[in-house]
Amino acid sequence: MRHLLTACTLLFATMASSWARAADDDAGLAALMDETAMAVVRIDISAEGPATTFASLAFPEIMASSQTTQWHEVFQKLLTAAGVRHLYLIVQLPDRLPTTYQPVGIEALCAIPFDTPEEAEALARLQGIRLPERGWRIAAGGRYCLVGPKALVDRALAGNHPPRPGLEQAVAAAGDAPLALVVAPTADQRHVLSAVLRWWPAEQGGRLLQAWADRAAWTTVAYKPDESLQVTMQAESPESANALAGTIGTFLTDTVAKVRKINAHPVQMDALLSVLDQRVENDKIVLAVDLQELPPADNPFLQATNMALWAIERQRAVYKLRKIGIALQTYHDVHKRFPDAASRDADGKPLLSWRVHLLPYLEDGDALYKEFHLDEPWDSEHNRPLVERMPDVYRLGGTGELPPGKTCVVLPIGEATAWPAGRGRPIREYIDGTSNTIQVVEADDEHAVVWTQPADLAYDPEHPTAGLGGHFGSGFLALTADSASHFLPLDIDPDTLRKLFTAAGKEPVSWPGQ
């Protein structure tokens, strides 16, 4: 990473003056949008909140990994230093259109605008940029540098894409909002949307979506966090704008006003509608919400964002547990058994936790491992200061803040579990199967431990959820012996959970929801 920063610094020193004038070229952007591209997200990367929030909400699988988070932060700092203000994400149509409110996966291509093709080419050829995913590509396309999945980059560069005459005007409608979404379908895409949306249930906004597909040439959503949200729709004529505005008004009155919960969380939609300004400006419909007039408790946008970001935190914790699971598997490959819960001296006194002895099998953990005096206890004069250097993989996050050096990543210690009396079993003893045996769990704050301390969770088969979870809602994270991470509800059937905690109980078991 140091070499990447050095190379970028040298490049920026020679090009910063021209990059500082980087202009957005929306007509050129349209030339990169093939028939699967449906929308564009414009992000002001100088505004940390909107950039990170959108990236996390749209691409949780990618953003959850620590490697990608580091890449995102470094890449953003480099572009900001070069005078680049906006990034564009060209959003592709999903493989399937939704028929319910079930989520669908989306993909997006990042387009970075520059003044000249030569500047875009310079960034594309910069050596040492570590892309966040295998199969990604960075390349120049006109005055844009493209970053994303190789298939999307290749399609964007293929050329001969359908026209989008209103795209430039749609982007301009967002003004200086740090986060903007522009939906600018081609004529063919509008026909397809219109046909599909005819079957959308009326109680879920079917009539509104149908009218939108038929009458709106483009739609822009401009979001200024804590300030305002504005939606602008371009209709084909003033008459069409008035007709669409009427449909929107009916939907807001008959449907939205009746919403009392979003994802089981209470919301006050009446308060939102009271600060909504809906108007028709010639052939445009404008809906504007002054968020400053809404108390936080009545702000559904804030509530939805907080809930989504909370889910992202949980997903990050899932990734960390997977890394721990892979490290445990690697340890087993080397030692032909999983580690004991604690190392011991000649007299049987516990010294250091399994979390310490797993360090050589975790990314960047070997150097820290070599600093420990392995023949001394965790709280010896030498080892105690190392508590403060707990690896991030043992920090699951979620609600609340644990003291420095404390972790909720623990083993369930019990005679029938994967760790009888803290002994690490060989995998052949997992008679129930690795996918049906819980190895590691998320403890609650009360049962959190110092990560180097030889301490874990005493499993109680009479109360199998005792001491678990609490950081990510009404559930707990669990890692099975096949390195898979799970989020299980705290109200899980106790008998099912008992079976999942045993390594050789020989009981048939079905996972919750299966």
VOGU-3710 file (C-alpha; in Angstrom, 3 decimals, decimal comma):
1> mrhlltactl> 0,000/0,000/0,000  2,909/2,355/0,711  4,178/1,911/-2,868  0,709/2,665/-4,222  0,516/5,915/-2,257  3,989/6,928/-3,441  3,169/6,248/-7,083  -0,098/8,137/-6,847  1,574/11,107/-5,181  4,066/11,390/-8,042
11> lfatmasswa> 1,314/11,100/-10,621  -0,848/13,718/-8,905  2,069/16,131/-8,658  2,305/16,217/-12,451  -1,419/16,240/-13,181  -3,145/17,965/-10,247  -3,601/21,294/-11,983  -5,604/19,818/-14,834  -7,482/17,336/-12,617  -8,624/20,154/-10,392
21> raadddagla> -10,621/21,393/-13,378  -12,189/17,985/-14,041  -15,593/18,506/-15,549  -18,603/16,208/-15,692  -19,580/15,176/-19,196  -23,028/13,593/-19,045  -23,324/13,142/-22,795  -20,112/11,126/-22,630  -21,571/9,210/-19,702  -24,524/8,136/-21,833
31> almdetamav> -22,084/6,676/-24,355  -20,971/4,211/-21,668  -24,482/2,983/-20,810  -25,517/-0,150/-22,678  -29,008/-1,619/-22,918  -28,734/-3,138/-19,421  -27,872/0,187/-17,749  -30,904/1,723/-16,111  -29,759/4,462/-13,762  -26,847/6,599/-12,638
41> vridisaegp> -25,859/7,448/-9,082  -23,764/10,575/-8,637  -21,745/10,726/-5,432  -19,871/13,733/-4,116  -16,780/12,004/-2,720  -15,825/15,110/-0,766  -18,872/14,362/1,415  -17,858/11,240/3,352  -21,292/10,395/4,715  -23,281/10,044/1,465
51> attfaslafp> -20,483/8,206/-0,332  -19,956/5,596/2,344  -23,648/5,246/3,149  -24,689/4,577/-0,431  -21,816/2,205/-1,128  -22,652/0,249/2,019  -26,372/0,053/1,327  -26,057/-0,832/-2,353  -23,149/-3,258/-2,169  -23,097/-4,806/1,320
61> eimassqttq> -21,321/-7,983/0,217  -18,409/-6,002/-1,218  -18,260/-3,241/1,382  -18,366/-5,661/4,304  -14,857/-7,017/3,788  -12,113/-5,124/5,589  -9,855/-5,304/2,523  -12,469/-3,553/0,394  -13,198/-0,940/3,050  -9,509/-0,075/3,074
71> whevfqkllt> -9,474/0,070/-0,727  -12,523/2,339/-0,783  -11,016/4,763/1,732  -7,621/4,922/0,009  -9,136/5,303/-3,466  -11,443/8,073/-2,275  -8,586/9,987/-0,648  -6,469/9,704/-3,795  -9,199/11,060/-6,050  -10,074/13,855/-3,638
81> aagvrhlyli> -6,422/14,908/-3,516  -6,437/15,006/-7,313  -9,383/17,416/-7,417  -11,995/14,858/-8,495  -15,283/15,685/-6,811  -17,881/13,390/-8,359  -18,017/9,686/-9,045  -20,750/8,101/-11,124  -22,107/4,612/-10,589  -23,808/3,228/-13,686
91> vqlpdrlptt> -26,409/0,862/-12,257  -27,352/-2,206/-14,280  -30,720/-3,888/-14,489  -30,897/-6,979/-12,265  -30,920/-10,425/-13,813  -34,571/-10,660/-12,866  -37,168/-7,981/-12,314  -38,867/-8,188/-8,922  -42,452/-9,383/-8,707  -42,672/-8,717/-4,959
101> yqpvgiealc> -40,765/-6,608/-2,471  -38,042/-9,227/-2,290  -34,620/-7,637/-2,867  -32,720/-8,290/-6,060  -29,005/-8,095/-6,597  -27,643/-5,115/-8,511  -24,320/-4,381/-10,116  -22,755/-1,050/-10,900  -19,841/0,325/-12,848  -17,858/3,225/-11,384
111> aipfdtpeea> -17,080/6,039/-13,858  -14,603/8,767/-12,838  -14,744/11,939/-14,985  -11,606/13,771/-16,172  -10,879/16,694/-18,470  -9,142/14,652/-21,143  -8,878/11,019/-22,281  -5,153/11,165/-21,502  -5,839/11,840/-17,819  -8,333/8,989/-17,606
121> ealarlqgir> -5,826/6,705/-19,314  -3,128/7,739/-16,818  -5,210/6,589/-13,856  -6,228/3,383/-15,631  -2,566/2,517/-16,210  -1,453/3,401/-12,689  0,377/0,402/-11,285  -0,367/-0,968/-7,843  -4,088/-0,248/-7,521  -5,453/-3,227/-5,617
131> lpergwriaa> -9,016/-3,764/-6,794  -11,489/-5,001/-4,183  -12,710/-8,064/-6,059  -11,215/-10,660/-8,341  -12,526/-10,280/-11,850  -12,602/-6,478/-11,658  -10,979/-4,276/-14,284  -9,853/-0,661/-14,514  -9,788/0,957/-17,970  -10,234/4,294/-19,732
141> ggryclvgpk> -13,345/5,071/-21,747  -13,136/8,508/-23,338  -12,821/11,065/-20,554  -13,840/8,519/-17,945  -11,829/6,000/-15,993  -13,971/2,900/-15,457  -13,665/0,600/-12,443  -15,821/-2,455/-11,851  -16,577/-6,048/-12,823  -14,769/-6,917/-16,050
151> alvdralagn> -17,986/-7,838/-17,866  -19,502/-4,413/-17,140  -16,347/-2,556/-18,191  -16,154/-4,549/-21,424  -19,807/-3,844/-22,260  -19,408/-0,137/-21,557  -16,406/0,090/-23,885  -18,125/-1,851/-26,679  -19,884/1,322/-27,894  -22,975/1,690/-30,105
161> hpprpgleqa> -25,265/2,105/-27,103  -28,874/3,380/-27,248  -29,353/7,161/-26,936  -30,422/8,819/-23,679  -31,187/12,404/-24,735  -32,428/13,564/-21,321  -29,531/12,341/-19,209  -27,630/15,627/-19,059  -30,746/17,543/-18,014  -31,622/14,863/-15,447
171> vaaagdapla> -28,200/15,068/-13,787  -28,386/18,867/-13,746  -31,721/18,645/-11,916  -29,870/17,242/-8,895  -28,097/20,560/-8,349  -25,370/20,375/-5,726  -26,849/17,450/-3,787  -24,034/15,202/-2,533  -26,032/12,099/-3,405  -28,224/11,863/-6,487
181> lvvaptadqr> -30,006/9,059/-8,298  -30,959/9,521/-11,948  -33,243/6,982/-13,615  -33,008/7,556/-17,359  -34,353/4,521/-19,225  -34,123/4,119/-22,972  -37,319/3,935/-25,025  -37,093/0,136/-25,128  -36,554/-0,079/-21,379  -39,634/2,059/-20,764
191> hvlsavlrww> -41,726/-0,277/-22,912  -40,469/-3,297/-20,974  -41,082/-1,608/-17,623  -44,572/-0,616/-18,652  -45,418/-4,185/-19,652  -43,990/-5,725/-16,478  -45,515/-3,194/-14,099  -49,023/-3,845/-15,384  -48,949/-6,945/-13,171  -47,650/-5,181/-10,070
201> paeqggrllq> -50,214/-5,292/-7,187  -52,196/-2,071/-6,858  -51,847/-2,086/-3,065  -48,073/-2,001/-3,523  -48,116/1,009/-5,800  -48,844/-0,766/-9,068  -50,931/2,057/-10,550  -48,334/4,652/-9,628  -45,452/2,641/-11,082  -47,417/2,009/-14,254
211> awadraawtt> -48,149/5,718/-14,663  -44,519/6,560/-13,949  -43,235/4,123/-16,585  -45,713/5,458/-19,149  -45,295/9,178/-18,519  -41,860/9,928/-16,978  -38,955/10,264/-19,423  -36,490/10,531/-16,534  -36,517/10,852/-12,759  -33,957/12,476/-10,474
221> vaykpdeslq> -33,736/12,009/-6,715  -31,485/14,567/-4,983  -30,640/13,920/-1,346  -28,964/16,336/1,062  -28,632/14,472/4,365  -30,368/16,219/7,248  -31,547/18,950/4,859  -33,791/17,929/1,994  -34,967/15,264/-0,393  -36,256/16,285/-3,814
231> vtmqaespes> -37,696/14,123/-6,585  -38,016/15,598/-10,080  -39,841/13,774/-12,887  -39,767/14,883/-16,513  -43,052/14,184/-18,287  -43,713/14,311/-22,022  -46,045/17,321/-21,769  -47,755/19,578/-19,201  -50,906/17,481/-19,573  -48,961/14,295/-18,898
241> analagtigt> -47,283/15,933/-15,895  -50,637/16,863/-14,371  -51,979/13,353/-14,913  -48,946/11,774/-13,245  -49,117/14,276/-10,383  -52,728/13,258/-9,791  -51,776/9,587/-9,590  -48,977/10,416/-7,156  -51,329/12,436/-4,963  -53,827/9,581/-4,817
251> fltdtvakvr> -51,114/7,095/-3,917  -49,765/9,299/-1,137  -53,211/9,861/0,346  -54,593/6,336/-0,010  -51,486/4,226/0,589  -48,479/5,995/2,069  -50,491/7,825/4,732  -51,663/4,446/6,055  -48,169/3,032/6,519  -47,426/2,654/10,209
261> kinahpvqmd> -44,412/0,349/10,132  -41,363/-0,222/7,942  -39,621/-3,562/8,596  -41,618/-3,848/11,836  -40,367/-0,434/13,035  -42,995/2,266/13,718  -42,914/5,299/11,413  -44,932/8,502/11,286  -45,770/8,940/7,621  -48,303/11,650/8,491
271> allsvldqrv> -45,441/13,813/9,727  -43,550/13,219/6,491  -46,508/14,116/4,298  -47,079/17,289/6,297  -43,718/18,678/5,131  -44,020/17,382/1,556  -44,358/20,001/-1,169  -45,765/18,559/-4,407  -46,036/20,815/-7,440  -46,144/20,781/-11,233
281> endkivlavd> -43,734/23,060/-13,096  -44,794/23,031/-16,749  -43,865/19,482/-17,865  -42,131/18,477/-14,626  -43,407/17,100/-11,333  -41,456/18,080/-8,218  -41,799/16,511/-4,777  -39,690/18,197/-2,094  -39,318/17,311/1,583  -37,684/19,682/4,063
291> lqelppadnp> -36,034/17,212/6,422  -35,072/19,998/8,819  -38,731/20,289/9,789  -38,876/16,610/10,793  -37,834/15,439/14,270  -35,431/12,467/14,017  -38,083/10,154/15,458  -40,425/11,045/12,580  -37,827/10,874/9,795  -38,371/7,583/7,906
301> flqatnmalw> -35,290/8,206/5,728  -33,073/8,442/8,789  -34,755/5,414/10,346  -34,400/3,298/7,212  -30,770/4,320/6,749  -29,894/3,541/10,355  -31,538/0,124/10,122  -29,727/-0,654/6,891  -26,354/0,468/8,235  -26,963/-1,678/11,298
311> aierqravyk> -27,482/-4,646/8,973  -24,207/-3,751/7,248  -22,424/-3,829/10,611  -23,798/-7,304/11,164  -22,624/-8,379/7,710  -19,134/-7,103/8,507  -19,183/-9,215/11,651  -20,223/-12,223/9,573  -17,179/-11,719/7,338  -14,898/-11,504/10,355
321> lrkigialqt> -16,249/-14,758/11,730  -15,644/-16,388/8,357  -12,011/-15,300/8,516  -11,752/-16,857/11,961  -13,326/-20,039/10,609  -10,836/-20,235/7,749  -7,979/-19,686/10,204  -9,293/-22,519/12,384  -9,399/-24,794/9,343  -5,822/-23,865/8,453
331> yhdvhkrfpd> -4,721/-24,538/12,026  -6,352/-27,973/11,769  -4,587/-28,674/8,481  -1,246/-28,037/10,183  -1,845/-29,641/13,591  -4,480/-32,276/12,660  -6,789/-30,905/15,342  -8,385/-27,626/16,322  -6,610/-25,514/18,973  -7,297/-25,948/22,652
341> aasrdadgkp> -9,174/-23,091/24,269  -5,976/-22,201/26,131  -2,317/-23,101/26,213  -0,985/-24,330/29,560  2,293/-24,521/31,428  3,844/-27,713/32,822  1,607/-27,490/35,906  -1,569/-27,169/33,844  -2,036/-23,451/34,507  -3,773/-21,617/31,594
351> llswrvhllp> -1,510/-19,132/29,838  -2,882/-17,672/26,594  -6,177/-17,901/24,747  -6,773/-19,783/21,502  -7,294/-16,339/19,940  -3,577/-15,663/20,420  -2,500/-19,016/19,000  -4,698/-18,445/15,945  -2,754/-15,292/15,011  -0,263/-17,004/12,647
361> yledgdalyk> -3,208/-18,194/10,566  -4,899/-14,789/10,352  -3,943/-12,098/7,850  -1,105/-9,925/9,229  -1,253/-11,742/12,576  2,088/-13,538/12,544  4,163/-10,492/13,516  1,991/-9,809/16,566  2,116/-13,476/17,557  5,910/-13,381/17,627
371> efhldepwds> 5,809/-10,564/20,189  4,124/-12,747/22,806  6,095/-14,647/25,407  4,262/-17,940/24,921  5,555/-19,425/28,174  4,038/-16,605/30,232  0,401/-15,936/31,215  -1,710/-13,394/29,367  -1,378/-10,806/32,152  2,385/-11,068/32,639
381> ehnrplverm> 4,442/-7,891/32,628  5,425/-8,512/29,010  2,151/-9,851/27,592  -0,290/-7,462/29,292  0,515/-4,419/27,065  -0,311/-6,502/23,965  -3,968/-6,594/25,042  -4,467/-3,129/23,542  -3,371/-4,386/20,112  -6,335/-6,681/19,562
391> pdvyrlggtg> -6,738/-7,536/15,845  -9,813/-6,070/14,195  -11,109/-9,540/13,319  -11,989/-10,047/17,003  -13,952/-6,767/17,119  -17,460/-7,596/15,862  -19,039/-4,155/16,349  -22,783/-3,620/16,567  -24,491/-1,749/19,383  -22,511/-0,683/22,410
401> elppgktcvv> -18,786/-0,239/22,898  -16,623/-2,795/24,650  -13,534/-1,628/26,550  -10,303/-1,751/24,516  -8,935/-5,272/24,276  -12,239/-6,982/25,017  -13,979/-9,273/22,533  -17,291/-11,085/22,297  -15,763/-13,813/20,063  -15,796/-16,875/22,317
411> lpigeatawp> -15,943/-20,657/22,253  -18,899/-22,523/23,773  -17,144/-24,714/26,343  -19,040/-27,832/27,415  -18,718/-31,590/27,530  -20,896/-32,249/24,465  -19,757/-29,225/22,458  -16,947/-28,814/19,949  -14,694/-27,946/22,905  -15,161/-30,481/25,745
421> agrgrpirey> -13,309/-29,082/28,752  -11,690/-26,656/26,304  -10,025/-29,422/24,290  -9,711/-28,912/20,559  -11,116/-31,938/18,747  -9,811/-33,457/15,520  -12,343/-33,106/12,743  -13,053/-36,849/12,707  -14,845/-36,399/16,043  -17,423/-34,092/14,438
431> idgtsntiqv> -19,799/-36,978/13,867  -22,790/-34,650/13,433  -20,991/-32,969/10,521  -19,040/-29,733/10,396  -22,017/-27,830/8,951  -24,183/-28,872/11,915  -21,745/-28,068/14,722  -21,320/-24,583/16,191  -17,687/-23,772/16,999  -17,634/-20,048/17,824
441> veaddehavv> -20,355/-17,718/19,102  -20,995/-14,033/19,750  -21,263/-13,415/23,489  -23,160/-10,541/25,063  -21,313/-7,666/26,750  -21,533/-9,258/30,186  -19,699/-12,342/28,926  -17,118/-10,516/26,795  -13,510/-11,346/27,667  -10,032/-9,919/27,209
451> wtqpadlayd> -8,959/-11,399/23,901  -5,639/-12,796/25,171  -7,147/-14,170/28,371  -7,865/-17,920/28,462  -11,583/-17,349/29,017  -14,652/-18,280/26,980  -18,358/-19,030/27,487  -19,498/-21,886/29,717  -22,260/-23,534/27,699  -25,426/-24,351/29,652
461> pehptaglgg> -27,521/-26,999/27,856  -30,506/-26,121/30,049  -30,358/-22,525/28,817  -28,511/-22,723/25,464  -28,924/-19,018/24,597  -27,599/-17,785/27,944  -24,855/-15,204/27,461  -25,309/-14,911/23,697  -25,816/-12,012/21,297  -27,388/-8,628/21,816
471> hfgsgflalt> -25,175/-6,574/19,492  -27,218/-6,980/16,301  -30,809/-7,184/17,456  -32,689/-10,181/18,783  -30,211/-12,816/17,677  -26,607/-13,957/17,853  -23,825/-14,781/15,425  -22,495/-18,313/15,252  -19,679/-19,933/13,284  -19,997/-23,591/12,333
481> adsashflpl> -17,042/-25,915/11,825  -17,305/-25,613/8,033  -16,336/-21,898/8,327  -19,889/-20,718/7,644  -21,322/-17,781/9,609  -24,943/-17,645/10,708  -27,269/-15,214/12,475  -29,657/-17,153/14,685  -32,665/-15,751/16,574  -32,506/-15,758/20,347
491> didpdtlrkl> -35,989/-17,276/20,390  -34,753/-20,306/18,429  -36,208/-23,629/19,530  -33,957/-24,655/22,463  -33,865/-28,293/21,395  -32,703/-27,318/17,893  -29,964/-25,121/19,330  -28,813/-27,861/21,704  -28,382/-30,180/18,725  -26,349/-27,550/16,878
501> ftaagkepvs> -24,020/-27,155/19,854  -23,192/-30,865/20,031  -20,387/-32,278/17,895  -21,247/-35,955/18,226  -24,823/-36,140/19,457  -25,932/-38,122/16,399  -29,270/-36,249/16,394  -31,022/-35,201/13,179  -31,218/-31,415/13,046  -32,765/-28,837/10,735
511> wpgq> -31,558/-25,251/10,622  -34,148/-22,585/11,471  -36,113/-21,651/8,360  -35,285/-24,876/6,513
//
